[in-house]
Amino acid sequence: MPEVNGQIRLVVSADDFGKNPSTNAAVLKAHREGILTTAGLMVNEDGAKESVKIAQENPRLGIGLHLVLLFDKPALPPSSIPDLIDTDGKLKKNAVGSGFNCYFRKRLKSQLKAEIKAQVAKFKETGLNLDHINGHLHFHLHPVVFKIILENAQDWGVKAIRLMHEPLFLNLRIAKGRYFMRITEAITFKLLSSWCKNKLRQRGIKYTDRVFGLLQNKKVDSEYLKKLLKVLPNGVSEIYSHPSVDEFPDELDALVNPEVRKIICERQIKLIRYKEI
């Protein structure tokens, strides 16, 4: 998306909204007391009902669909999507194997479409406006899954999608460790996102100029955020994390940190939702 008069605009999002009460409490706190502007809703999880109530009571919080096609609960009965299901009745846990199967097993594509459609339908049943779509483990960018979303975007009301294109050299300047994994992930998702961009432009679907959080491996803490915000480029960026009260408290603390908010004010960074891109 193009820059607007050199202004820095920032989407701050939380994944896994609806997963459990701990995540829901963190999202609420980060939105009311911090910088959080959007959250990705997992419609099949135990905390989904509570998260919808939170969203209804906080209309400034943009709510996207956090599409889940791996690890967790499906929207459809396992018998309807047998090739997506593991022995425990949940979605398969082998991301690499599932990715290959999506290409080469024809009947898997119809099951994928059915499950995605069911999750979109469950989201619509909440009555919430769809701010954007992203995916658990970023599986929404798998070419087969992405094509399904794109082909149905108009009918499903999809107006924005998260692209995982994080600037590698900027990340290397402000963070340390896991160099091989960070470089590998950055290159992989840069290629995927580049392939997706033109297709989104053609359909008028919005995305940010860049996304931060991928290369931090659930370590988007206060120190990282302060360093990043001081060098955040012009244009539209997204920072995503996984705040929770118990599992990732450092990511929650970062979103309500007073020094983080001070930097945002000093640099006149405008906090937005996807719908405001």
Kinemage of the C-alpha trace (Angstrom):
@kinemage 1
@onewidth
@group {chain A} dominant
@subgroup {mainchain}
@vectorlist {calphas} color= white
{ca met a 1} P 0.000 0.000 0.000
{ca pro a 2} L 1.312 3.508 -0.752
{ca glu a 3} L 2.541 5.933 1.885
{ca val a 4} L 0.367 8.889 2.902
{ca asn a 5} L 2.416 12.102 3.131
{ca gly a 6} L 5.301 10.269 4.782
{ca gln a 7} L 3.184 9.470 7.823
{ca ile a 8} L 3.930 6.406 9.927
{ca arg a 9} L 0.774 4.331 10.393
{ca leu a 10} L 0.758 1.187 12.488
{ca val a 11} L -1.568 -1.776 12.934
{ca val a 12} L -0.885 -3.495 16.273
{ca ser a 13} L -2.475 -6.926 16.341
{ca ala a 14} L -2.821 -9.953 18.602
{ca asp a 15} L -3.174 -13.489 17.285
{ca asp a 16} L -5.095 -16.356 18.937
{ca phe a 17} L -7.962 -14.239 20.319
{ca gly a 18} L -10.544 -16.707 21.606
{ca lys a 19} L -8.033 -19.447 22.359
{ca asn a 20} L -8.586 -19.319 26.121
{ca pro a 21} L -9.460 -16.902 28.971
{ca ser a 22} L -5.786 -15.957 29.455
{ca thr a 23} L -5.436 -14.742 25.871
{ca asn a 24} L -8.798 -12.991 25.980
{ca ala a 25} L -7.872 -11.129 29.173
{ca ala a 26} L -4.570 -10.050 27.640
{ca val a 27} L -6.233 -8.778 24.464
{ca leu a 28} L -8.730 -6.758 26.489
{ca lys a 29} L -6.028 -5.224 28.688
{ca ala a 30} L -3.706 -4.492 25.749
{ca his a 31} L -6.521 -2.730 23.887
{ca arg a 32} L -7.956 -0.724 26.779
{ca glu a 33} L -4.677 0.161 28.494
{ca gly a 34} L -2.161 -0.167 25.673
{ca ile a 35} L -1.599 0.094 21.943
{ca leu a 36} L -3.467 -2.936 20.573
{ca thr a 37} L -5.751 -2.063 17.631
{ca thr a 38} L -6.779 -5.454 16.176
{ca ala a 39} L -7.075 -9.119 17.135
{ca gly a 40} L -7.352 -12.322 15.084
{ca leu a 41} L -10.296 -14.446 16.260
{ca met a 42} L -10.043 -18.247 16.445
{ca val a 43} L -13.710 -19.113 15.947
{ca asn a 44} L -13.440 -22.805 16.928
{ca glu a 45} L -11.712 -22.492 20.293
{ca asp a 46} L -13.078 -22.673 23.836
{ca gly a 47} L -12.739 -18.955 24.487
{ca ala a 48} L -14.426 -17.824 21.266
{ca lys a 49} L -17.781 -16.984 22.862
{ca glu a 50} L -16.123 -14.834 25.507
{ca ser a 51} L -13.940 -13.106 22.917
{ca val a 52} L -16.973 -12.151 20.824
{ca lys a 53} L -18.536 -10.507 23.886
{ca ile a 54} L -15.286 -8.597 24.500
{ca ala a 55} L -15.248 -7.455 20.871
{ca gln a 56} L -18.864 -6.307 21.030
{ca glu a 57} L -18.120 -4.243 24.123
{ca asn a 58} L -15.014 -2.686 22.538
{ca pro a 59} L -16.029 -1.549 19.032
{ca arg a 60} L -12.717 0.247 18.388
{ca leu a 61} L -10.934 -3.111 18.445
{ca gly a 62} L -10.724 -4.415 14.867
{ca ile a 63} L -11.494 -8.135 14.672
{ca gly a 64} L -10.008 -10.334 11.959
{ca leu a 65} L -10.423 -14.037 11.285
{ca his a 66} L -7.418 -16.029 12.467
{ca leu a 67} L -7.896 -18.921 10.072
{ca val a 68} L -6.920 -22.242 11.680
{ca leu a 69} L -6.027 -25.169 9.395
{ca leu a 70} L -3.392 -26.823 11.613
{ca phe a 71} L -3.123 -28.087 15.218
{ca asp a 72} L -6.442 -26.979 16.716
{ca lys a 73} L -10.164 -27.649 16.474
{ca pro a 74} L -11.938 -27.679 13.094
{ca ala a 75} L -15.278 -26.006 12.411
{ca leu a 76} L -16.594 -29.065 10.536
{ca pro a 77} L -17.062 -32.603 11.865
{ca pro a 78} L -13.894 -34.698 11.318
{ca ser a 79} L -15.865 -37.054 9.096
{ca ser a 80} L -16.419 -34.187 6.626
{ca ile a 81} L -12.711 -33.363 6.332
{ca pro a 82} L -10.887 -36.653 7.044
{ca asp a 83} L -7.685 -35.682 5.214
{ca leu a 84} L -7.242 -32.598 7.406
{ca ile a 85} L -7.659 -34.445 10.693
{ca asp a 86} L -5.158 -36.175 12.989
{ca thr a 87} L -5.801 -39.222 15.169
{ca asp a 88} L -6.916 -37.018 18.082
{ca gly a 89} L -9.739 -35.473 16.052
{ca lys a 90} L -7.989 -32.115 15.691
{ca leu a 91} L -6.394 -30.573 12.608
{ca lys a 92} L -3.067 -32.047 11.540
{ca lys a 93} L 0.090 -30.939 13.313
{ca asn a 94} L 2.614 -31.542 10.545
{ca ala a 95} L 2.723 -28.188 8.766
{ca val a 96} L 5.282 -29.288 6.153
{ca gly a 97} L 3.436 -32.507 5.340
{ca ser a 98} L 0.119 -30.703 5.137
{ca gly a 99} L 1.653 -28.125 2.846
{ca phe a 100} L 2.847 -30.774 0.384
{ca asn a 101} L -0.458 -32.648 0.532
{ca cys a 102} L -2.345 -29.481 -0.382
{ca tyr a 103} L -0.543 -29.465 -3.724
{ca phe a 104} L -0.813 -33.092 -4.689
{ca arg a 105} L -4.081 -34.463 -3.276
{ca lys a 106} L -7.089 -33.184 -5.216
{ca arg a 107} L -9.743 -34.138 -2.689
{ca leu a 108} L -7.836 -32.244 -0.004
{ca lys a 109} L -8.504 -28.962 -1.798
{ca ser a 110} L -12.277 -29.399 -1.583
{ca gln a 111} L -11.973 -30.225 2.122
{ca leu a 112} L -9.812 -27.147 2.689
{ca lys a 113} L -12.362 -24.960 0.961
{ca ala a 114} L -15.180 -26.451 3.019
{ca glu a 115} L -13.339 -25.870 6.311
{ca ile a 116} L -12.347 -22.308 5.394
{ca lys a 117} L -15.909 -21.560 4.328
{ca ala a 118} L -17.218 -22.954 7.613
{ca gln a 119} L -14.869 -20.779 9.656
{ca val a 120} L -15.866 -17.689 7.666
{ca ala a 121} L -19.521 -18.567 8.275
{ca lys a 122} L -18.908 -18.921 12.026
{ca phe a 123} L -17.235 -15.527 12.027
{ca lys a 124} L -20.198 -13.959 10.206
{ca glu a 125} L -22.582 -15.488 12.755
{ca thr a 126} L -20.931 -13.321 15.435
{ca gly a 127} L -22.206 -10.179 13.720
{ca leu a 128} L -18.724 -8.634 13.906
{ca asn a 129} L -17.253 -6.722 10.965
{ca leu a 130} L -14.372 -8.600 9.332
{ca asp a 131} L -11.311 -6.361 9.660
{ca his a 132} L -8.926 -8.741 7.854
{ca ile a 133} L -7.842 -12.363 7.480
{ca asn a 134} L -4.635 -13.937 8.712
{ca gly a 135} L -3.713 -17.541 9.457
{ca his a 136} L -2.465 -19.727 12.263
{ca leu a 137} L 1.221 -20.404 11.464
{ca his a 138} L 0.616 -18.128 8.440
{ca phe a 139} L -0.889 -21.048 6.521
{ca his a 140} L -3.235 -18.605 4.789
{ca leu a 141} L -0.309 -17.800 2.472
{ca his a 142} L 0.038 -21.361 1.213
{ca pro a 143} L -0.701 -20.958 -2.525
{ca val a 144} L -3.658 -23.371 -2.446
{ca val a 145} L -5.216 -21.775 0.640
{ca phe a 146} L -4.510 -18.262 -0.622
{ca lys a 147} L -6.187 -19.065 -3.950
{ca ile a 148} L -9.309 -20.300 -2.156
{ca ile a 149} L -9.493 -17.113 -0.101
{ca leu a 150} L -8.887 -14.924 -3.139
{ca glu a 151} L -11.519 -16.643 -5.289
{ca asn a 152} L -14.137 -16.168 -2.557
{ca ala a 153} L -12.974 -12.829 -1.160
{ca gln a 154} L -15.866 -10.812 -2.563
{ca asp a 155} L -18.546 -13.213 -1.326
{ca trp a 156} L -16.889 -13.512 2.083
{ca gly a 157} L -16.321 -9.774 2.500
{ca val a 158} L -12.527 -10.039 2.682
{ca lys a 159} L -11.050 -6.550 2.261
{ca ala a 160} L -7.610 -7.011 3.838
{ca ile a 161} L -5.109 -9.843 4.293
{ca arg a 162} L -1.893 -10.052 6.283
{ca leu a 163} L 1.217 -10.537 4.137
{ca met a 164} L 4.273 -11.847 5.990
{ca his a 165} L 7.000 -9.620 4.555
{ca glu a 166} L 9.317 -8.573 7.379
{ca pro a 167} L 12.428 -6.475 6.517
{ca leu a 168} L 15.296 -8.814 7.359
{ca phe a 169} L 18.091 -6.250 7.610
{ca leu a 170} L 16.099 -4.038 9.937
{ca asn a 171} L 15.397 -7.030 12.175
{ca leu a 172} L 19.075 -8.000 12.208
{ca arg a 173} L 19.926 -4.489 13.412
{ca ile a 174} L 17.685 -4.619 16.489
{ca ala a 175} L 17.574 -8.320 17.478
{ca lys a 176} L 20.062 -11.123 18.019
{ca gly a 177} L 20.175 -14.917 17.866
{ca arg a 178} L 18.505 -17.613 15.709
{ca tyr a 179} L 20.231 -16.162 12.638
{ca phe a 180} L 19.753 -19.164 10.358
{ca met a 181} L 16.045 -19.531 11.209
{ca arg a 182} L 15.393 -15.809 10.914
{ca ile a 183} L 17.074 -15.548 7.521
{ca thr a 184} L 15.307 -18.679 6.249
{ca glu a 185} L 11.886 -17.490 7.435
{ca ala a 186} L 12.399 -13.998 6.058
{ca ile a 187} L 13.329 -15.274 2.589
{ca thr a 188} L 10.532 -17.883 2.502
{ca phe a 189} L 7.770 -15.475 3.433
{ca lys a 190} L 9.198 -12.675 1.304
{ca leu a 191} L 8.847 -14.933 -1.739
{ca leu a 192} L 5.327 -15.989 -0.777
{ca ser a 193} L 4.240 -12.417 -0.127
{ca ser a 194} L 5.731 -11.149 -3.384
{ca trp a 195} L 3.740 -13.807 -5.245
{ca cys a 196} L 0.557 -12.663 -3.484
{ca lys a 197} L 0.922 -8.892 -3.862
{ca asn a 198} L -0.095 -8.429 -7.484
{ca lys a 199} L -3.099 -10.696 -7.018
{ca leu a 200} L -4.281 -8.622 -4.075
{ca arg a 201} L -3.741 -5.359 -5.942
{ca gln a 202} L -5.815 -6.598 -8.862
{ca arg a 203} L -8.743 -7.265 -6.550
{ca gly a 204} L -8.356 -4.151 -4.419
{ca ile a 205} L -7.589 -6.125 -1.258
{ca lys a 206} L -5.489 -4.201 1.246
{ca tyr a 207} L -2.280 -5.200 2.995
{ca thr a 208} L 0.453 -3.411 4.933
{ca asp a 209} L 3.825 -2.371 3.536
{ca arg a 210} L 5.588 -4.638 6.031
{ca val a 211} L 4.896 -6.873 9.031
{ca phe a 212} L 6.966 -7.303 12.198
{ca gly a 213} L 6.867 -10.193 14.662
{ca leu a 214} L 7.570 -13.188 12.425
{ca leu a 215} L 11.305 -13.243 13.106
{ca gln a 216} L 10.904 -12.760 16.870
{ca asn a 217} L 9.399 -16.212 17.449
{ca lys a 218} L 6.920 -15.021 20.103
{ca lys a 219} L 9.452 -12.693 21.728
{ca val a 220} L 7.906 -9.330 20.885
{ca asp a 221} L 8.863 -7.890 24.269
{ca ser a 222} L 9.239 -4.310 25.493
{ca glu a 223} L 12.907 -3.941 24.563
{ca tyr a 224} L 12.273 -5.164 21.021
{ca leu a 225} L 9.255 -2.877 20.595
{ca lys a 226} L 11.121 0.195 21.833
{ca lys a 227} L 14.004 -0.445 19.437
{ca leu a 228} L 11.657 -1.121 16.527
{ca leu a 229} L 9.407 1.890 17.060
{ca lys a 230} L 12.404 4.233 17.077
{ca val a 231} L 13.348 3.128 13.538
{ca leu a 232} L 9.918 2.242 12.141
{ca pro a 233} L 9.808 3.369 8.483
{ca asn a 234} L 7.208 5.634 6.891
{ca gly a 235} L 4.155 3.982 5.417
{ca val a 236} L 1.881 1.313 6.864
{ca ser a 237} L 3.343 -1.379 9.123
{ca glu a 238} L 1.887 -4.138 11.268
{ca ile a 239} L 3.319 -5.507 14.492
{ca tyr a 240} L 1.736 -8.735 15.662
{ca ser a 241} L 2.273 -10.754 18.811
{ca his a 242} L 0.647 -13.394 21.025
{ca pro a 243} L -0.139 -11.660 24.318
{ca ser a 244} L -1.475 -13.760 27.161
{ca val a 245} L -1.615 -13.465 30.927
{ca asp a 246} L 0.251 -16.709 31.573
{ca glu a 247} L 2.016 -18.127 28.494
{ca phe a 248} L 3.477 -14.942 26.973
{ca pro a 249} L 3.208 -12.227 29.661
{ca asp a 250} L 6.236 -10.362 28.239
{ca glu a 251} L 4.314 -9.743 25.022
{ca leu a 252} L 1.368 -8.373 27.015
{ca asp a 253} L 3.663 -6.158 29.083
{ca ala a 254} L 5.181 -4.750 25.896
{ca leu a 255} L 1.792 -3.633 24.591
{ca val a 256} L 0.987 -1.665 27.765
{ca asn a 257} L 4.506 -0.388 28.446
{ca pro a 258} L 4.503 3.409 29.127
{ca glu a 259} L 7.835 3.911 27.335
{ca val a 260} L 6.440 2.204 24.236
{ca arg a 261} L 3.452 4.546 24.260
{ca lys a 262} L 5.776 7.524 24.765
{ca ile a 263} L 7.795 6.652 21.647
{ca ile a 264} L 4.585 6.338 19.631
{ca cys a 265} L 3.524 9.814 20.783
{ca glu a 266} L 6.944 11.349 20.183
{ca arg a 267} L 7.179 9.967 16.652
{ca gln a 268} L 3.518 10.794 15.962
{ca ile a 269} L 2.815 7.219 14.907
{ca lys a 270} L -0.857 6.811 14.042
{ca leu a 271} L -2.393 3.598 15.402
{ca ile a 272} L -4.942 2.114 13.001
{ca arg a 273} L -6.912 -1.012 12.161
{ca tyr a 274} L -6.719 -2.786 8.807
{ca lys a 275} L -10.005 -1.196 7.736
{ca glu a 276} L -8.309 2.204 8.031
{ca ile a 277} L -5.449 1.465 5.635
